[in-house]
Amino acid sequence: MRTDIDNWEPITVTEIYKLFSTIPINWGMAGGWALDLHLGKQSRVHDDIDVIILREEQLTIYNHLSKDWMLYKAENGKLVLWQEGEFLKTTNDIWVSKSSSSPWAFQMMLVETEQQSWIYRRDKSIRREIEDIFLRTNEEIPYLRPEIQLLYKGGSANVRVKDFKDLQIMLPYLLPEQKDWLKITLKKQFPTGHSWLDYI
């Protein structure tokens, strides 16, 4: 078990792409880096780096990464080694490092799917076709659509100052249909209102 959650030396987006592009799965950059890839520039410092993967493809990921990396499942505030052959039904986050004492290099977030649809865990009525949740840069790096990434940020139980700043930075770059989707899904998750709705 590890508790050094602040011990980060994230690898780069390019290194993530080289690593994941050889694995036969659906994946994409997530978090703040996904938004910056959409912008085409880095808007702020990123303390970590996140990748979205499909829960159903997790064992393929494990088989490819476990040879060279140590994989820890985040559960109940603890980071415990992910065991070979263990299918994670409820774990949502995997932290990855080179050794048991080296800094964290990247994090993987498992998302739910059903019949070719991505499912938003916090409100399962919010769905998109799996093939429609990622966009690609000119270099073919896949990343989570900005409106979906902003839903994850705004839909969290703990919306941070940096999440609101990310929203403000991204709004001028969102298409009308992306803004509409974000507004509709936030209203669906928060029928009594959400602080972001006045800005979108």
N, C-alpha and C positions, 0 to 999 in steps of 0.2 A: 504493500500500500504506500502511496505517496501523498504528501500534503503540501508540497511546494508549488502551489498553484500560480505564484507570481514569477516563477523561474522560467522566463521565456526568452528564446533567441529564435524567432520565427524564420523559416526559410523563405525564399522569394516566390513570387507568383510564377516566374519562369521555372524555378525548380519544381514547384507543384505540378506545373503543366508537363514537364519532362517525366515526372514520376507517374502521374495518373493517366497520361495519354497512351501508355502501354497496357493499361488494364481494361478488359472488355466490359465496362459498366457505364451507366449514366452517372455523370458527376458534373459539378460546377463550382466555381468560386462563390463564397458566400460572405456575409458580414460586410464590414466597411470596404474591403477590397472589391467586392462585387459592385458596389456603388461607384468606386473610383474607376474600375474598368469600363463602366458605362460612360463615365465622364471623359475618359481618355487621359486622365491626369490624376496624380495623388493629391487629395484635398486636405489630408491631415496625417498625423503619425498613427501607425497601427501597432498596437502592442502584441497582437497575435495574428494568425491567419487561419481562415476557416474554409472547409470544403463540405459541400452538401453531397450525400450519397443516399441511395434508396435502401431502405431497411432490407428488402428482399435480396439485395445483392451483397450483403455484408460479408458472407463467407468467402466470396470471390476476392473481396478486398483483403480479408484476413490472410488468405493463402498467398497473395502477392506481396503484402507488406511485412508479414511477420518474420520473413527471412532476414531482413535488414533493419527492422524497427521494433521497438517495444510498444505495445498497444495497451492502453489502460481505459477501462470503462468508468465513466463518471456516474456514481450512484449514491444518493443520500449524503452528498457532501464528501464522498471519499473517491479516491482514484485507485482502482484495483486492477491487476493484470487480467486482460481478456484471454481466456483459455482457448486452446485449439478445439475446434468443433463446437464451441459454445454459441448457440444462436441467441442473440440479444433481442428479447421481445419488448422490453420496456425501457432499456437504456437509450438515451437520445444523443449522448456525446461520447466520443472516443478521443482521448488525448494521446499524442504520439511523440516519442523521443527516441534517440539513438541508443541510450543505455538507461539503467535504473537511476543514474545520478546526473545525466546530461540534461540540459534545458529542454523545455518543450519546443518542438519544431513546428507542429501544426495540429489542428483539431478537425475531426470529422463529425458532422451532424447527420444523424439518420432520420430520414423523413418517411412518412407513411404513404403507401400507394394502394390503389384498388382498381383493377380492370383498366390499366393504362392511364389512371388519373392520380395526380398528386393530391394529397389530402392535408389540409391545414389542421394540425393537431389540436389547436385551441378551439376550433369550431369546425367540426367535420363536415358541415354543409358547404364549406368553402373549398372548392376544388378547381384544378386546371388539368388539361391533358399534360402528361409527362413531357411530351415533345415540345410543349409550349412554355415550360417554366424556365428554360435557359435561353440566353442570347449568346452570341460569340463576338469576340473582338476580331479585328482584321488579321490577327495572328492565330485565329481559331481557338482562342482560350475561352472555354464556356464559363458563363457566370449567371447567377440567379437574377432573374428580371428585377429591375429596381423597385417596381411596385410591390412585388412579393417580398423582397428583402425589407422594404419599409414597413410592410404589414407585420413581419416578424419583430421588428424593432418597436413599432407603435403598439403592438398587441401584447407585449411583454407585461408581466406583473410589475416590473421595475423599469419604467422608461427613463433612461438616463439623459443627462444634459447633452451628451455627444449624439444620442439618437435624434433629438430634436434638431440639433445643428445639422446632422446629416439630411434630415427632411428639408430644412431650409436651403441647403446647398443644392439638393436634387430637384426641387420643385420646378425651377426654370427649364430643366432638361427633360421633364416628363411630358409625353404626349397627352392630349386631352383624354384619350381613352384609358391611359395608365392612371391618371389622376382620378378618373371616375371609378375605376376598379378599386383603387385604394380606399376611396371614400365609402363606396358601397360595402366593402368587406369590413372596414372599421365600424361602420354603423351596425352591421350584422353581429359582430362580436360584442359591440358595446351599444346596445339599443337605447340606453339612457344618456348616451353622449360620450364624446372623447375630445380631449383638449386640442388634438391636431385638426379636427374637422373645420375649424374656423380659418385655417391657413391653406387648406388644399383647394 
